[in-house]
């Protein structure tokens, strides 16, 4: 084993342990997850009727017949995930930044620290997405394929906003700015994708929003019985772009300046 490989093997598990522990120790975030997701779904059931809805799936151009309440459950569930995961990762990243600076000064590679944070974020996103998909079954029983599409879409949109939370955690200077950007970005992003609340949800400009890919994949699988893998990859590309941007900013924020 080369010296570089030995360094990675020694540093990465420790960095991953720190990252997972930091992101899972926020008890308030997990309490919000446990309570807010079912409460948000219950609110959608209370205020949205079973009115039939015809909408065009932008990715395929096919007109789909959907139940307005069931479609709202998909978009509302994704909205709750973007808020909770974005907040949790943002707060964890901000809290760990002083420790990260000390680790870099002690010889840890910045790329390994961000890789560990990224992997921890993806693990959290997958777990949170699975939880939201299971909660959905209490209010709606789609087909197995449709439920799997909602599960995958939920996990990917959670990964997107987890990556965004990581980026904002190393980018903005205060908590208020980060919380505001996550709240406004999430509300605008997910609301515009819902044909029930937004009559122009099929405009081409919406494909440039982060939630477009996961929403299209979930809706296409649940109501069109189509697996739109390209849209799921688009969502993963957004997550990767946020993570790479976070790496660049993290390297600048934790750079060790050595003077002769």
Secondary structure, 3 states (H helix, E strand, C coil): CCHHHHHHHHHHHHHHHHHHHHHHCCHHHHHHHHHHHHHHHHHHHHHCCCCEEEEEECCCCEEEEEEHHHHHHHHHHHHHHHHHHHHHHHHHHHHHHHHHHHHHHCCCCHHHHHHHHHHHHHHHHHHHHHHHHHHHCCCCCCCHHHHHHHHHHHHHHHHHHHHHHHHHHHHCCCHHHHHHHHHHHHHHHHHHCCCCCCCCCCCHHHHHCCHHHHHHHHHHHHHCCCCCHHHHHHHHHHHHHHHHHHHHHHHHHCCCCCCC
